[in-house]
Amino acid sequence: MKNGETQRGKQNYKCRNCGRQFVENPQWKPKERDTFALIDRMLLERMPLAGIARVLQLSESWL
């Protein structure tokens, strides 16, 4: 059933069985485990966050 809107203006839904809230077509996708492993290796090499963000095309605030 419909359950209001998200902060970004998308329709929010709530499952009638379990009560879980979700967005049908989310704008943001979860990152892959390989990405996290790559970030960890780059940090071990003392690469700056700005450089990691540029290489992986992520925002610095996400890192």
C-alpha positions as CSV (number, residue, x, y, z in Angstrom):
1,M,0.0,0.0,0.0
2,K,1.1,3.6,-0.5
3,N,2.9,5.2,2.4
4,G,3.7,8.8,1.6
5,E,6.7,10.1,-0.2
6,T,10.5,9.9,0.4
7,Q,12.6,13.0,1.0
8,R,13.4,13.0,-2.7
9,G,9.8,13.0,-3.8
10,K,9.4,9.3,-4.8
11,Q,6.4,7.2,-3.8
12,N,7.0,5.2,-0.7
13,Y,5.3,1.9,-0.2
14,K,4.6,-0.3,2.9
15,C,4.2,-4.1,2.8
16,R,0.9,-5.2,4.3
17,N,2.3,-8.5,5.5
18,C,5.6,-7.5,7.2
19,G,5.4,-3.7,7.4
20,R,8.6,-3.2,5.5
21,Q,8.9,0.2,3.8
22,F,10.4,0.5,0.3
23,V,10.6,2.5,-2.9
24,E,9.6,0.5,-6.0
25,N,12.3,1.8,-8.4
26,P,15.1,3.3,-6.1
27,Q,17.3,6.0,-7.5
28,W,20.4,4.7,-5.6
29,K,21.7,1.2,-6.0
30,P,23.8,-0.6,-3.3
31,K,27.6,-0.7,-4.0
32,E,29.2,-4.0,-4.9
33,R,31.5,-5.9,-2.5
34,D,34.3,-5.5,-5.0
35,T,34.0,-1.7,-4.8
36,F,34.5,-1.9,-1.0
37,A,37.5,-4.2,-1.3
38,L,39.1,-1.8,-3.9
39,I,38.5,1.2,-1.6
40,D,40.1,-0.7,1.3
41,R,43.2,-1.5,-0.8
42,M,43.5,2.1,-2.0
43,L,43.3,3.4,1.6
44,L,46.0,0.9,2.6
45,E,48.2,2.5,-0.1
46,R,47.5,5.9,1.5
47,M,45.7,7.3,-1.5
48,P,43.8,10.5,-0.7
49,L,40.0,10.4,-0.5
50,A,39.7,12.9,-3.3
51,G,41.7,10.6,-5.6
52,I,39.7,7.5,-4.7
53,A,36.5,9.5,-5.4
54,R,37.7,10.5,-8.8
55,V,38.9,7.1,-9.8
56,L,35.8,5.2,-8.7
57,Q,33.4,8.0,-9.7
58,L,31.9,8.3,-6.2
59,S,31.2,11.4,-4.1
60,E,33.7,12.3,-1.4
61,S,30.9,12.6,1.1
62,W,29.9,8.9,0.4
63,L,33.5,7.8,1.2
